[in-house]
């Protein structure tokens, strides 16, 4: 029976694999599933994917794998790349479109949890929670560097971008009595009133903010958006938070800013290259590093996996999906 199945599907997403409800969406006579052995996942490099996509009609992929033009060109039957996440900068959408391959994503699934995580990062930074944990484990008590918190009430939160995640961060920040400023492409009095923000220039974001939060997607315009010039504008006691995509901030510039203490600290959940297994950032004590987990909670993982499966199914069976990005 298996050999008669019409569509061969490759699973290349670690968070998809454990979601039974997602597999149930594909559990019919139309689909035959292929996935990598868990013990060999770390070795699933570009060359393996080039080989793995051959003969496959669809692929469900997470943010941990890059679907390059080379991989797309190597595919001979591929009709859909279904992303098990919201962001799609790890896929060469232009190359996929040129070859007639649909690319889908799972928009909005984890926005609420990402916003919660950002507030957690802000609290961890300004209240020195990570440092305090390290201090007490060394048998010490309150030290000067962990007792010098700026607090949140009355502090200025600067948002670069005010999309769905930025909006939710603004709503949470208001509960902490923070002043919120934001930079967007199309400011309006209506939006300012709705989200309780003041729209300002990017320069004002850097100069005025106590905490700068990136809430914009990675595009050609935002790649390398923050460099030495921008970091030098920031207050010496300010912080920066990035849960969006690593390349929005020039990593060498950020390292220099943290090393030379141009700013007080940073919280990073995303990086230029992932997984981040080695980095000079590891030696800095004014940066909090986490492994791209802002949106990873059980409910959002399950919802994203189910939607990714449904997107793929809709493209292959009906040639239609409302979540196509191309």
C-alpha positions as CSV (number, residue, x, y, z in Angstrom):
1,X,0.0,0.0,0.0
2,X,2.8,2.4,0.9
3,X,4.4,2.2,-2.5
4,X,1.1,3.5,-4.0
5,X,1.0,6.6,-2.0
6,X,1.0,9.7,-4.3
7,X,3.2,12.1,-2.3
8,X,6.5,11.7,-0.6
9,X,7.0,14.1,2.3
10,X,10.3,14.9,4.0
11,X,10.2,16.1,7.6
12,X,13.1,18.4,8.5
13,X,11.9,20.0,11.7
14,X,12.9,18.9,15.2
15,X,9.8,20.5,16.8
16,X,7.4,18.9,14.3
17,X,8.6,15.4,15.0
18,X,7.0,15.0,18.5
19,X,3.6,16.3,17.6
20,X,1.2,13.4,17.0
21,X,-1.7,15.6,15.9
22,X,0.4,17.0,13.1
23,X,1.2,13.5,11.8
24,X,-2.5,12.7,12.0
25,X,-3.1,15.4,9.4
26,X,-0.9,13.5,7.0
27,X,-2.0,10.1,8.0
28,X,-3.9,9.0,4.9
29,X,-3.2,7.1,1.8
30,X,-1.9,10.1,-0.1
31,X,1.3,10.6,1.9
32,X,4.4,8.7,2.6
33,X,6.6,10.2,5.4
34,X,10.4,10.3,5.4
35,X,12.4,11.7,8.3
36,X,16.0,11.8,9.6
37,X,17.1,9.5,12.3
38,X,17.3,11.5,15.6
39,X,20.8,10.3,16.4
40,X,22.1,11.7,13.1
41,X,20.3,15.0,13.1
42,X,23.4,17.1,13.9
43,X,25.0,15.7,10.7
44,X,22.1,16.8,8.5
45,X,24.2,19.3,6.6
46,X,23.5,20.9,3.2
47,X,24.8,18.0,1.2
48,X,22.4,15.6,3.1
49,X,19.4,17.8,2.3
50,X,20.4,18.0,-1.3
51,X,20.2,14.3,-1.5
52,X,17.2,14.0,0.8
53,X,14.9,16.4,-1.2
54,X,15.3,14.3,-4.4
55,X,12.1,12.5,-5.2
56,X,10.1,14.4,-2.5
57,X,6.9,16.2,-3.3
58,X,6.9,18.3,-0.1
59,X,9.1,19.2,2.8
60,X,8.2,20.4,6.3
61,X,11.1,22.4,7.6
62,X,11.9,24.3,10.8
63,X,14.1,27.3,11.3
64,X,17.2,25.1,12.0
65,X,17.7,24.2,8.4
66,X,18.5,26.5,5.5
67,X,16.8,25.7,2.2
68,X,19.2,27.3,-0.2
69,X,18.9,27.8,-4.0
70,X,21.3,24.8,-4.4
71,X,18.9,22.6,-2.5
72,X,15.9,23.9,-4.4
73,X,17.6,23.3,-7.7
74,X,18.5,19.7,-6.6
75,X,14.9,18.9,-6.1
76,X,13.2,17.2,-9.0
77,X,9.6,16.9,-7.8
78,X,9.2,19.4,-5.0
79,X,5.9,21.3,-5.0
80,X,5.8,22.8,-1.5
81,X,8.1,23.9,1.3
82,X,6.0,24.2,4.4
83,X,7.7,26.1,7.2
84,X,7.0,25.0,10.7
85,X,7.5,28.6,11.9
86,X,6.5,32.1,11.2
87,X,9.8,33.4,9.8
88,X,10.9,32.3,6.3
89,X,14.3,33.9,5.8
90,X,16.0,30.5,6.0
91,X,14.4,29.6,2.7
92,X,15.4,31.1,-0.7
93,X,11.8,32.2,-1.5
94,X,12.9,33.8,-4.8
95,X,14.5,30.5,-6.0
96,X,11.5,28.5,-4.9
97,X,9.1,30.9,-6.7
98,X,11.2,30.7,-9.9
99,X,10.9,27.0,-9.9
100,X,7.1,27.0,-9.2
101,X,7.4,25.7,-5.6
102,X,5.0,27.1,-3.0
103,X,6.4,28.3,0.3
104,X,4.1,28.5,3.3
105,X,4.5,29.5,7.0
106,X,2.6,29.6,10.2
107,X,1.9,33.3,10.9
108,X,0.9,34.5,14.4
109,X,1.0,31.1,16.1
110,X,3.5,32.1,18.8
111,X,3.3,35.9,18.9
112,X,1.8,35.9,22.3
113,X,4.6,33.7,23.8
114,X,7.3,35.6,22.0
115,X,6.0,38.9,23.6
116,X,6.0,37.2,27.0
117,X,9.5,36.0,26.5
118,X,10.7,39.5,25.5
119,X,9.3,40.8,28.8
120,X,11.1,38.0,30.6
121,X,14.4,39.0,28.9
122,X,13.8,42.6,29.9
123,X,13.2,41.7,33.5
124,X,16.2,39.4,33.5
125,X,18.4,42.2,32.2
126,X,17.4,45.2,34.3
127,X,16.9,43.2,37.5
128,X,20.2,41.2,37.0
129,X,18.4,37.9,37.6
130,X,20.9,35.7,35.7
131,X,23.8,37.4,37.5
132,X,22.1,37.0,40.9
133,X,21.7,33.3,40.3
134,X,25.4,33.0,39.5
135,X,26.4,35.1,42.6
136,X,24.4,33.0,45.1
137,X,25.7,29.8,43.6
138,X,29.2,31.0,44.3
139,X,28.4,31.4,48.0
140,X,28.0,35.2,47.8
141,X,25.1,37.5,48.6
142,X,24.1,40.9,47.3
143,X,26.8,42.5,45.3
144,X,27.1,46.0,43.9
145,X,26.5,45.0,40.3
146,X,23.3,43.2,41.0
147,X,21.8,45.8,43.3
148,X,22.0,48.6,40.8
149,X,18.8,47.9,38.9
150,X,17.2,50.7,36.8
151,X,13.7,49.3,37.5
152,X,10.9,49.4,34.9
153,X,8.5,52.0,36.1
154,X,9.1,55.2,34.2
155,X,11.8,53.7,32.0
156,X,11.7,54.1,28.3
157,X,11.1,51.2,26.0
158,X,12.1,51.7,22.4
159,X,10.5,49.4,19.8
160,X,11.9,49.1,16.3
161,X,8.8,47.9,14.5
162,X,5.3,47.7,15.7
163,X,3.9,44.6,14.1
164,X,1.9,41.9,15.9
165,X,4.7,41.1,18.3
166,X,5.7,44.7,18.9
167,X,2.0,45.5,19.6
168,X,1.8,42.8,22.3
169,X,5.1,43.9,23.9
170,X,3.7,47.5,24.1
171,X,0.6,46.2,25.8
172,X,2.7,44.4,28.4
173,X,5.1,47.3,28.9
174,X,2.1,49.5,29.8
175,X,1.3,47.2,32.7
176,X,4.8,48.0,34.0
177,X,4.2,51.8,33.7
178,X,6.9,52.1,31.1
179,X,7.0,54.9,28.5
180,X,6.9,53.4,25.0
181,X,8.4,54.9,21.9
182,X,8.5,53.2,18.5
183,X,9.8,53.6,15.0
184,X,7.7,52.4,12.1
185,X,7.5,53.0,8.4
186,X,4.0,54.5,8.5
187,X,3.3,56.3,11.8
188,X,-0.2,57.6,12.5
189,X,-2.0,59.3,15.4
190,X,-4.5,56.5,15.4
191,X,-1.9,53.8,15.9
192,X,-0.1,55.8,18.5
193,X,-3.3,56.1,20.5
194,X,-4.3,52.5,20.0
195,X,-1.0,51.1,21.4
196,X,0.0,53.9,23.7
197,X,3.2,54.7,22.0
198,X,4.9,57.8,20.7
199,X,6.4,57.5,17.2
200,X,9.9,58.8,16.8
201,X,12.9,58.4,14.5
202,X,15.3,55.5,14.8
203,X,17.9,58.0,16.1
204,X,15.6,58.9,18.9
205,X,15.0,55.3,19.7
206,X,18.7,54.7,20.3
207,X,19.3,58.0,22.1
208,X,16.3,58.0,24.4
209,X,15.6,54.3,25.2
210,X,16.6,52.5,28.4
211,X,15.7,49.2,26.6
212,X,15.7,48.8,22.8
213,X,13.6,45.9,21.6
214,X,13.8,44.6,18.0
215,X,10.3,43.7,16.8
216,X,10.9,43.9,13.1
217,X,11.5,41.0,10.6
218,X,14.8,40.3,8.8
219,X,14.7,41.9,5.4
220,X,17.3,43.4,3.1
221,X,16.5,46.8,4.7
222,X,16.8,45.5,8.3
223,X,19.9,43.3,7.8
224,X,22.7,45.0,9.6
225,X,20.4,47.7,10.8
226,X,22.3,48.2,14.1
227,X,26.0,48.8,13.8
228,X,28.6,50.6,15.8
229,X,27.1,54.0,14.9
230,X,23.7,53.0,16.4
231,X,25.1,51.3,19.5
232,X,27.3,54.4,20.3
233,X,24.1,56.5,20.3
234,X,22.6,54.4,23.1
235,X,22.8,55.3,26.8
236,X,25.7,53.7,28.7
237,X,23.1,52.1,31.1
238,X,20.8,50.9,28.4
239,X,20.0,47.4,27.1
240,X,19.1,45.8,23.8
241,X,16.9,42.7,23.2
242,X,16.8,40.6,20.0
243,X,14.4,37.7,19.6
244,X,13.7,38.4,15.9
245,X,16.8,37.3,13.7
246,X,20.5,37.5,14.5
247,X,21.7,39.4,11.4
248,X,19.6,42.5,12.2
249,X,22.4,43.5,14.6
250,X,26.1,43.4,13.3
251,X,27.5,40.9,15.7
252,X,31.0,42.3,15.7
253,X,29.7,45.7,16.6
254,X,27.5,44.4,19.4
255,X,30.4,42.4,20.8
256,X,32.5,45.5,20.8
257,X,29.7,47.5,22.5
258,X,29.4,45.0,25.2
259,X,33.1,44.5,25.7
260,X,33.8,48.2,25.9
261,X,30.6,48.8,27.9
262,X,29.1,51.3,25.5
263,X,25.8,49.8,26.7
264,X,25.0,47.9,29.9
265,X,23.9,44.6,28.4
266,X,22.0,42.6,25.8
267,X,19.6,39.6,25.7
268,X,19.9,37.5,22.5
269,X,17.7,34.6,21.5
270,X,18.8,34.5,17.8
271,X,22.2,34.5,16.0
272,X,23.7,34.8,12.6
273,X,24.5,31.1,12.6
274,X,22.5,28.5,14.5
275,X,23.0,26.4,16.5
276,X,25.5,28.7,18.3
277,X,28.0,26.1,19.6
278,X,31.0,28.4,20.0
279,X,31.2,32.2,20.5
280,X,33.3,34.9,22.1
281,X,30.0,36.2,23.5
282,X,30.1,33.2,25.9
283,X,32.9,35.0,27.8
284,X,30.9,38.2,28.4
285,X,29.0,38.5,31.6
286,X,26.7,41.3,30.4
287,X,24.8,39.3,27.8
288,X,22.1,36.7,28.3
289,X,22.1,34.0,25.6
290,X,19.3,31.6,24.9
291,X,18.9,29.0,22.0
292,X,16.1,30.5,19.9
293,X,13.4,29.4,22.2
294,X,11.2,32.6,22.5
295,X,8.2,30.9,20.8
296,X,8.8,27.4,22.0
297,X,6.0,26.4,24.4
298,X,4.0,23.2,24.1
299,X,0.8,24.8,22.9
300,X,2.4,26.9,20.2
301,X,4.7,24.1,19.1
302,X,1.7,21.9,18.5
303,X,-0.4,24.5,16.8
304,X,2.5,25.5,14.4
305,X,3.1,21.8,13.5
306,X,-0.5,21.1,12.8
307,X,-0.8,24.3,10.7
308,X,2.4,23.4,8.8
309,X,0.9,19.9,8.0
310,X,-2.3,21.5,6.9
311,X,-0.6,24.0,4.7
312,X,1.4,21.2,3.0
313,X,-1.7,19.1,2.6
314,X,-3.7,21.9,1.1
315,X,-1.0,22.7,-1.5
316,X,-0.5,19.1,-2.6
317,X,-4.2,18.1,-2.6
318,X,-5.9,21.4,-3.5
319,X,-3.1,23.6,-4.9
320,X,-4.2,26.3,-2.4
321,X,-3.2,27.7,1.0
322,X,-4.0,31.0,2.6
323,X,-0.5,30.9,4.2
324,X,1.6,31.1,1.1
325,X,4.4,33.7,1.3
326,X,5.1,33.6,-2.4
